[in-house]
């Protein structure tokens, strides 16, 4: 209980320290999508079936915003509570594996004070909910509750694209154990999503044809085979090294757990190496396997540290203090993305006419402008429509504010030379224009 309380309070501290500042622009994108559909469920229904906005996350977070108040802090708090649920499930899984009390403690501790887990669970991102479903699915599998396990994995696809990996893993598990009926359940939520998408758009294979990165080339580039290994050593050195050690200490044990971790990791290595499926090489992609790694890391730690009680507990204390210090002080790899200029631009737009439509690519600017996405603000274009260029018909309209922040594909001189646009202010190369007919 003390560990759960410490985990909760440490996250609450950081949430209220940074308030509306988030380390990742996608947090604002998810918030704006959730906010949009609760303002106008009919007009903005697409946010509930869109790959980018993750249907289940958007539905749940939208309901939470509707019941409370519309601020990104609410979603951060929601994710913190979800991560507490992940910790409880890790506790149950560790008990189910009949680990020692010390190993159970460190399973929960590593999951709580993982650097990647802390940053993800105080954001408005989708990883915590996805992780909850995957860990729940594994726990239900251990308890032979195959229906709940299959449905949890099925629902995970509505939180993140990587759900398809676990659907395949669970399919092989059910085939191997001749439990074929549960394979059908794995498709439950994807079929429901596809049917709703078909009724809305007429596309019979909606979830396939509407995936924004169906093409083979990622707009974010690619990396090396070693990228994730190097960064796991940087951001999760203790957990990752102890996990690697578990592969040798427990060669015949925890096989399914290892398959889940290694398959997930291999998948991300491949798509980042070859620039596939829109991978951007973010370390937060690996958050869903941190709890699974932590269980094996804890088992390895306890097996290795077999000294007399006084020395063993001294080592445990050093590990606890080191992990807490490291995870709470290490800088996020994307922490500079949401900077003061973006906030100031948003605040400047608040001072202008709120009836005018705002056209901006960056979701952080959209958020701080206090405009509701889909109603009086334009979307992050290359993400919703699939377009790589700004719609010229929209930016030629009257009564708009257009923000050029460097992400825009259209050259800045296009707007500076066009008499239809009046430059209102320049924030360190983030330009705010007013669209008018002269």
Buried (B, 14 or more C-beta within 10 A) or exposed (E): EEBBEBBBEBBBEBBEEBEBBBBBBBBBBBBBBBBBBBBEEEEBBBBBBBBBBBBBBBBBBBEBBBEEEBBBBBBBBBBBEBBBBBBBBBBBBBBEBEBEEBBBBBBBBBBBBBBBBBBBBBBBBBBBBBBBBBBBBBBBBBEEBBEBBBBBBBBBBBBBBBBBBBBBBBBEBBEEEEEEEBBEBBBBBBEBBBEBBBEEEEEEEBBEEBBBBEEEEBEBEBBEEEBBBEBBEEBBBBBBBBBBBBBEEBEEEBEBBBEBBEBBBEBBBEBBBBBBBBBBBBBBBBBBBBBBBBBBBBBBBBBEBEEEEEEBEEBBEEBBEEBBEBBEEBEBBBBEBBBEBBBBBBEBBEEBEEEBBBBBBBBBBBBBBBBBBBEBBBBBBBBBEEEEEBEEEBBEBEEBBBBBBEBBEEEBEBBEEEEBBEEBBEBEEBBBBBBEEE
